[in-house]
Amino acid sequence: MNIILYCDPVIRQNLLPLTFTRPISEIRVGILTITEKWEQYTGASVSFMTTPHLQEKYTKQQSHENIYVNGALLPSAPILHEIHKLKLGEALYFGDTLLAFNGDNLELHSIEDMVEASSSKKQDCAIECHLVRELWDIFLMNGEEIRNDYKIITTGRKSQPINDKHTIVYNEENIFIEEGVKIRAAILNAEQGPIYLGKNSQIHEGAIIKGPFALGEGSNVNVGGKMRGDVSIGPFCKIGGEVAASVIFGYTNKGHEGYLGNSVLGEWINIGADTNTSNLKNNYAEVKIWNYAKGGFKNTGQQFCGLIMGDHSKCGINTMFNTGTVVGVSANIFGPGFPRNFIPSFSWGGAAGFETFSLRKAYEVAEKVMGRRNIKLNDTEKNILKHVFEETQQYRVWDKKE
């Protein structure tokens, strides 16, 4: 079986700005990205069918037995059973949503080709399935997905021991530690959910970790960090302060004090010291956030929702984000007061006003930031940022006033 994870066009729009720079399946929810979950569940080759500006980085590998799977679909044993039953040309649908299609060796060059080919032989999915359809689904599903991923990753394996005599542990059998992990004088409480510490990660002095919690390879919870549960941190991050019910994709720093709750941060982000996010309105009303598909604000139906921030964005010290703020790609926010709760990609400024952060300057910053991790900003990455810059021009309304 050759699995090709495709970007559902409707769902992709709802998951912007995170999907400006990645296919849907590269979203992290739980310990793993959706792509990694499919690799773990199937042991099969996994590739991508995505939007043209991302296809060069996220390539598609076709074989003689191709199964196209919705990149927003979270795998499970029952879902895999239903997909295995599909015959050539048959498609599995949940309502109007295409979940999977047995395209076998058909020459399908685009998502539109695949969707059209899948429409003739529809099979209804009668079992429960879970898709990441909205931005807030990521943090809402995160705790349960940590539990699911933990079982997959750790079954049949033995954790490294906790040797630090000054670290306090609760429910140690629900903690898994990979090789190279360093823990010093911390509190690890896995009574309400598992704790997973990735290879070469570090928990520094005075940190308090409450499960469900996942820390990616090479990441750090800084001195005194307070991780309050339902938190996933991807690889090579530095995290401090207080974090609750949030997902950080990877290569992102929130190293200092400040609160982050019910939020999702992409990659290559830097959060300034003492930055705080509001995740609850003063009147306890349901939170509305910017939705690119609607072209306006959409009710999340949630009482708690904090910050959604796209890749390569930054904010200065003491930044205050209002409830349900959405920040695009390569934005730079600074200054006193609350900035607006929708900040378009390539914005530069804050509550006092914005101007456009030029593409040339965005390249310069990204090159320096990525270079610190020995990763090059190559032409493929530049082309993705250029496409996002052009695609989001309409939202930078101050340009139209000039």
HELIX and SHEET records of a PDB file:
HELIX    1   1 PRO A    9  ASN A   14  1                                   6    
HELIX    2   2 LEU A   18  PHE A   20  5                                   3    
HELIX    3   3 ILE A   24  GLU A   26  5                                   3    
HELIX    4   4 ILE A   34  THR A   42  1                                   9    
HELIX    5   5 PRO A   52  GLN A   55  1                                   4    
HELIX    6   6 ALA A   77  HIS A   84  1                                   8    
HELIX    7   7 ILE A  111  ALA A  117  1                                   7    
HELIX    8   8 LEU A  135  THR A  154  1                                  20    
HELIX    9   9 GLU A  172  ASN A  174  5                                   3    
HELIX   10  10 LEU A  359  GLY A  371  1                                  13    
HELIX   11  11 ASP A  379  GLU A  391  1                                  13    
HELIX   12  12 GLN A  393  TYR A  395  5                                   3    
HELIX   13  13 VAL A  397  LYS A  401  1                                   5    
SHEET    1   A 6 SER A  45  MET A  49  0                                        
SHEET    2   A 6 ASN A   2  TYR A   6  1                                        
SHEET    3   A 6 ASN A  66  ASN A  70  1                                        
SHEET    4   A 6 THR A  97  ASP A 104 -1                                        
SHEET    5   A 6 GLU A  90  PHE A  94 -1                                        
SHEET    6   A 6 LYS A 121  ASP A 124  1                                        
SHEET    1   B 6 ILE A 168  TYR A 170  0                                        
SHEET    2   B 6 ILE A 187  ASN A 189  1                                        
SHEET    3   B 6 ILE A 208  LYS A 210  1                                        
SHEET    4   B 6 LYS A 226  MET A 227  1                                        
SHEET    5   B 6 GLU A 242  ALA A 244  1                                        
SHEET    6   B 6 TYR A 259  GLY A 261  1                                        
SHEET    1   C 9 ILE A 175  ILE A 177  0                                        
SHEET    2   C 9 ILE A 195  LEU A 197  1                                        
SHEET    3   C 9 PHE A 213  LEU A 215  1                                        
SHEET    4   C 9 VAL A 231  ILE A 233  1                                        
SHEET    5   C 9 VAL A 247  GLY A 250  1                                        
SHEET    6   C 9 VAL A 264  GLU A 267  1                                        
SHEET    7   C 9 LEU A 307  MET A 309  1                                        
SHEET    8   C 9 THR A 325  VAL A 327  1                                        
SHEET    9   C 9 PHE A 342  ILE A 343  1                                        
SHEET    1   D 5 LYS A 182  ILE A 183  0                                        
SHEET    2   D 5 GLN A 202  ILE A 203  1                                        
SHEET    3   D 5 ASN A 220  VAL A 221  1                                        
SHEET    4   D 5 LYS A 238  ILE A 239  1                                        
SHEET    5   D 5 ASN A 253  LYS A 254  1                                        
SHEET    1   E 5 ASN A 270  ILE A 271  0                                        
SHEET    2   E 5 LYS A 314  CYS A 315  1                                        
SHEET    3   E 5 ASN A 332  ILE A 333  1                                        
SHEET    4   E 5 SER A 347  GLY A 350  1                                        
SHEET    5   E 5 GLY A 353  THR A 356 -1                                        
SHEET    1   F 2 ASN A 276  THR A 277  0                                        
SHEET    2   F 2 MET A 320  PHE A 321  1                                        
SHEET    1   G 2 LYS A 288  ASN A 291  0                                        
SHEET    2   G 2 GLY A 296  ASN A 299 -1                                        
END                                                                             
